[in-house]
Amino acid sequence: MIKRWSSITHPRGWWRAAILVWCSMLLCAPGAHAQHFWDLFSTAYTTNVLAWTRHNDNPVIGPSGSTWKSHGTGSPEFLEFQGRTFLFYRGNGVLPGKGKTSSDRIGVAELLDIGTMRLKYRDLNRGFPVIDVGAAGEFDDAGVQGPAAVAFKGQVYLYYSATGKGPRRIGLAVSADGEQFKKIGPVLEGRSPDVLVVRDTLYMIYQKADPAGYKVYLAYSLDGEKFISVSDHPVFSGAEGRWDAKSISTPRIWVSGGVYYMLYGGSTDYVDEPEFFGLARSKDLRKWDVHPGNPVFGAGVHGTADGGAVWCPAINETENWFVLLYEGSRGKYNWDLLPSICMAWIAKR
């Protein structure tokens, strides 16, 4: 998650005010200002995508065992709730007693430590998924993936992409502790949601397809269940002739200093196989400015864990670093698709 600065005021005396002004000037110096994620990147994408360091042993959470995550992992999502940091993610595999068909499911772990070259976590719910596929005929009977979690009304509201009969829809499950969830049902047509709360309103960005590819839409809700789209038109899409012209996928948003930020996958050739992540910001979630140095992150070397495509960027801020968990694949959908959770980081300046 992105940390937020707190304001500090000292009302005693003009000299205290003068000291505060001087300190503020120091904090606004180029080196300190660049600690914000946006300011880490130059106007040259070739410099930006090479500024990251990848974990030597990627993937950091890879396919394992012979059950629900034996064929792949992905879609990492952080959430701070009740003094704990949760890490939601998807797995693909076969769950005992659920037939022989491989399906996507959502699990949760508690994050214990994260930093350069280290990721410590422990799976919760005895290692079993917390969101399973629905019963035959339900909207999510073929798979659940892409978790987006938020603390809302004192509980964890977890939204996810559902596959089943009919159009792609976004489902909701609710938990009081972040581990045991109750499904509520579908809330919106679309996929790959992400959510944040602004005062008493929950905002959701999500992707929908048109003949050209995926674009980003925006909706809001006062109760977390009934969503209203702000427009029939997308709020964000790729730029013709650029690196993200074909499709925008798996966007993630956060707010810092009253400004909204978004990391997103983009592709110039494929609908859902992004080769890069881009960065954008907005004051109202409706009009977005893209970073002049986009893209800011790229897929890895061919043949490595993330050499084919990258999705679902999740940022966690530490004292000196921004650590990125993301889904990568060494190949493409039509050859050697092997999704897994990878890790990279970039230093603050």
C-alpha positions in Angstrom: 0.0 0.0 0.0 1.0 3.6 -0.4 1.7 5.3 2.9 0.1 8.7 3.6 1.8 11.7 5.2 0.0 13.3 8.2 0.0 17.1 8.6 1.6 18.5 11.8 0.8 22.0 13.2 2.6 24.0 15.9 0.6 27.1 16.9 3.2 28.5 19.4 5.1 31.5 18.2 6.2 33.0 14.9 9.6 31.4 15.2 8.0 27.9 15.3 6.1 28.8 12.2 9.4 30.0 10.5 11.1 26.7 11.4 8.1 24.8 9.9 8.3 26.9 6.7 12.1 26.2 6.5 11.5 22.4 7.0 8.7 22.4 4.4 11.2 24.0 1.9 13.6 21.2 2.7 10.9 18.6 2.2 10.1 20.1 -1.2 13.7 19.8 -2.3 14.2 17.6 -5.4 15.6 14.6 -3.5 12.8 14.5 -1.0 10.1 15.3 -3.4 11.2 12.4 -5.6 10.2 10.0 -2.9 6.7 10.1 -4.3 6.1 7.2 -6.7 5.2 9.5 -9.6 8.4 11.4 -9.3 10.7 8.4 -9.4 10.3 8.2 -13.2 11.9 10.2 -15.9 10.4 11.2 -19.3 12.2 8.3 -21.0 10.5 4.9 -20.8 13.7 3.1 -21.6 15.2 4.5 -18.4 12.1 3.8 -16.4 11.6 0.1 -17.3 15.3 -0.6 -16.5 15.2 1.2 -13.1 13.6 -1.8 -11.4 15.4 -4.7 -9.7 13.7 -8.1 -10.0 13.8 -10.9 -7.4 16.5 -13.4 -8.2 14.2 -16.3 -7.5 11.0 -15.1 -9.3 8.3 -16.2 -9.0 8.0 -15.5 -5.3 4.6 -17.2 -5.1 4.5 -19.8 -7.8 2.4 -22.8 -8.7 2.7 -25.5 -6.0 1.3 -28.8 -4.8 -1.3 -30.7 -6.6 -4.5 -28.9 -5.6 -6.1 -25.4 -6.1 -2.9 -23.5 -7.1 -1.0 -26.2 -8.9 -1.4 -24.7 -12.4 -0.8 -21.0 -11.6 -1.0 -18.1 -9.2 -1.6 -14.4 -9.8 -3.7 -11.2 -9.1 -1.9 -10.1 -5.9 -3.9 -7.6 -3.8 -2.8 -5.9 -0.5 -5.2 -4.8 2.2 -4.5 -3.3 5.7 -7.3 -4.3 8.1 -7.5 -4.5 11.9 -3.8 -4.1 12.3 -2.9 -6.8 9.8 -1.7 -6.7 6.2 -3.6 -9.2 4.0 -2.4 -10.5 0.7 -5.2 -11.9 -1.5 -4.3 -13.8 -4.6 -5.7 -16.3 -7.1 -4.7 -19.8 -7.7 -5.6 -22.2 -10.6 -5.9 -25.9 -10.1 -8.1 -28.7 -8.9 -9.6 -28.8 -5.4 -10.4 -32.2 -3.9 -14.1 -33.0 -4.1 -14.7 -30.4 -6.8 -14.3 -32.5 -9.8 -11.3 -32.8 -12.2 -11.6 -29.5 -13.9 -9.0 -26.8 -13.2 -10.5 -23.5 -12.0 -9.5 -20.2 -10.6 -10.0 -19.6 -6.9 -9.0 -16.9 -4.4 -6.9 -17.4 -1.3 -5.6 -15.1 1.4 -2.3 -14.9 3.3 -1.0 -12.6 6.0 2.0 -10.5 5.0 4.7 -10.8 7.6 7.6 -9.0 5.9 8.4 -7.4 2.6 11.4 -5.7 1.2 14.3 -6.1 -1.3 14.9 -9.8 -1.9 12.4 -10.9 0.8 8.8 -11.8 1.1 7.5 -13.5 4.2 3.8 -14.6 4.5 1.7 -17.3 5.8 -1.4 -18.7 4.1 -4.6 -18.4 6.1 -7.8 -20.5 6.2 -5.6 -23.6 6.6 -4.2 -23.0 3.1 -7.6 -23.4 1.4 -9.2 -20.8 -0.9 -11.6 -18.3 0.8 -13.6 -17.7 -2.4 -14.5 -20.8 -4.3 -16.3 -21.2 -7.6 -20.1 -21.2 -7.4 -22.5 -24.0 -7.9 -23.5 -25.2 -11.3 -25.6 -22.5 -13.1 -24.4 -19.6 -10.9 -22.7 -16.6 -12.4 -19.3 -17.7 -11.0 -19.4 -21.4 -11.6 -16.4 -21.5 -14.0 -13.9 -19.4 -11.9 -13.2 -16.5 -9.6 -10.1 -14.3 -9.9 -8.8 -10.7 -9.7 -9.5 -9.9 -6.0 -10.0 -6.3 -5.1 -10.4 -5.8 -1.4 -11.3 -2.7 0.7 -12.2 -1.9 4.3 -15.8 -0.6 4.1 -18.4 -0.2 6.9 -16.1 -2.0 9.3 -15.8 -5.1 7.1 -13.8 -6.4 4.2 -15.6 -6.0 0.9 -13.9 -8.3 -1.6 -14.8 -7.8 -5.3 -13.7 -10.3 -7.9 -14.0 -11.2 -11.6 -16.4 -14.1 -12.2 -16.7 -16.4 -15.1 -19.7 -18.6 -15.8 -22.7 -18.6 -18.0 -23.7 -15.2 -19.5 -21.6 -12.0 -19.6 -18.5 -11.5 -17.5 -19.6 -10.0 -14.1 -18.0 -8.7 -10.9 -19.0 -10.5 -7.7 -18.9 -9.5 -4.1 -18.1 -11.3 -0.9 -18.0 -9.8 2.6 -16.0 -10.7 5.7 -15.7 -9.5 9.3 -12.2 -10.7 9.8 -10.6 -11.0 6.3 -10.6 -14.8 6.4 -14.1 -16.1 6.3 -16.3 -14.7 3.5 -19.9 -14.7 2.6 -20.8 -14.3 -1.0 -23.3 -11.6 -1.8 -23.6 -12.1 -5.5 -22.9 -10.1 -8.8 -22.9 -6.3 -8.6 -21.9 -5.2 -12.1 -21.0 -6.4 -15.6 -17.3 -6.2 -16.3 -14.1 -7.6 -15.0 -10.8 -6.8 -13.2 -12.2 -4.4 -10.6 -10.3 -2.2 -8.1 -11.9 -0.2 -5.4 -11.3 2.6 -2.9 -13.5 4.5 -0.4 -13.8 8.3 -0.5 -15.6 9.5 2.6 -18.8 7.4 2.6 -18.8 6.4 -1.1 -17.1 3.4 -2.7 -15.7 3.9 -6.1 -14.8 1.1 -8.5 -12.8 1.1 -11.7 -13.1 -1.9 -13.9 -12.6 -3.0 -17.5 -15.0 -3.8 -20.3 -14.3 -4.9 -23.8 -15.3 -3.3 -27.1 -14.3 -4.6 -30.5 -10.9 -2.9 -30.2 -10.0 -4.2 -26.7 -10.4 -3.4 -23.0 -11.0 0.1 -21.6 -11.5 1.4 -18.1 -14.9 2.4 -16.7 -15.9 3.9 -13.4 -18.9 3.3 -11.0 -19.8 4.3 -7.5 -21.9 2.9 -4.6 -23.2 4.0 -1.3 -23.8 0.6 0.2 -21.1 -1.5 -1.7 -23.7 -3.6 -3.5 -25.7 -1.4 -5.8 -23.4 0.4 -8.3 -24.1 3.2 -10.6 -21.9 3.8 -13.7 -20.8 7.4 -14.0 -21.0 7.1 -17.8 -21.6 4.8 -20.7 -18.2 5.8 -22.0 -14.8 4.8 -20.6 -12.9 7.1 -18.3 -9.5 5.8 -19.5 -8.3 4.1 -22.7 -5.1 3.6 -24.7 -3.7 6.2 -27.1 -3.7 5.4 -30.8 -0.3 4.7 -32.1 1.2 4.3 -28.7 2.3 1.4 -26.5 -1.1 0.9 -25.0 -3.2 1.4 -28.1 -4.8 -2.0 -28.3 -6.0 -2.5 -24.7 -5.9 -1.5 -21.0 -6.1 -4.3 -18.5 -6.0 -5.0 -14.7 -5.8 -1.4 -13.4 -5.0 -0.7 -9.8 -5.7 2.6 -8.0 -4.8 4.3 -4.8 -5.0 7.8 -3.3 -2.2 9.9 -1.9 -2.2 13.6 -1.0 -5.7 14.1 -2.4 -4.6 12.7 -5.8 -5.6 9.4 -7.3 -3.1 7.2 -9.0 -3.4 4.2 -11.3 -1.0 1.5 -12.5 -2.3 -0.5 -15.4 -1.3 -3.0 -18.0 -1.2 -1.9 -21.6 -0.6 -3.6 -25.0 -0.2 -2.4 -28.5 -1.0 -5.8 -30.1 -3.0 -8.0 -27.7 -6.3 -7.6 -25.9 -5.2 -9.3 -22.6 -1.5 -9.9 -22.7 0.1 -6.6 -21.6 3.8 -6.2 -22.0 4.1 -3.0 -19.9 2.6 -1.1 -16.9 1.8 2.5 -17.2 1.1 5.2 -14.6 -1.6 7.8 -14.6 -3.1 10.3 -12.1 -6.4 12.1 -11.6 -8.1 14.6 -9.3 -11.6 13.2 -9.7 -11.2 9.6 -11.1 -12.8 10.7 -14.3 -10.1 12.7 -16.2 -6.6 11.1 -16.1 -3.2 12.4 -17.0 -0.6 9.8 -18.1 3.0 9.9 -17.0 5.2 11.5 -19.6 7.7 8.6 -19.3 5.2 5.8 -19.8 5.5 2.9 -19.7 7.2 2.7 -16.3 7.6 -1.1 -16.0 8.0 -3.9 -18.6 7.9 -7.6 -18.9 11.1 -9.5 -18.3 13.6 -11.3 -20.4 12.1 -14.0 -22.7 12.0 -17.3 -21.0 12.0 -16.0 -17.5 9.0 -16.1 -15.1 7.6 -12.8 -16.4 9.0 -12.7 -19.9 5.7 -13.2 -21.8 3.2 -10.8 -20.1 2.5 -8.9 -16.9 -0.8 -8.1 -15.1 -2.2 -6.9 -11.8 0.4 -4.5 -10.3 0.2 -4.2 -6.5 2.5 -1.6 -4.8 3.7 -1.8 -1.2 5.7 1.1 0.2 8.6 0.5 2.7 10.9 3.1 4.2 13.3 3.1 1.3 11.6 1.2 -1.5 8.5 0.7 -3.5 8.0 -3.0 -3.8 5.9 -4.4 -6.7 4.1 -7.7 -6.7 2.5 -8.6 -10.0 1.3 -11.5 -12.1 3.7 -12.6 -14.8 3.9 -15.4 -17.3 6.9 -16.7 -19.1 4.8 -17.3 -22.3 1.5 -16.3 -24.0 -2.0 -17.6 -23.9 -1.5 -19.8 -27.0 1.9 -21.1 -25.9 3.5 -21.8 -22.5 1.1 -19.8 -20.4 2.4 -20.2 -16.8 1.0 -17.4 -14.5 2.8 -16.8 -11.2 3.3 -14.0 -8.7 6.6 -12.1 -9.3 8.4 -9.3 -7.4 10.4 -6.2 -8.2 11.4 -3.0 -6.5 12.6 0.5 -7.1 14.5 2.7 -4.7 13.3 6.1 -3.4 15.5 9.0 -4.2 
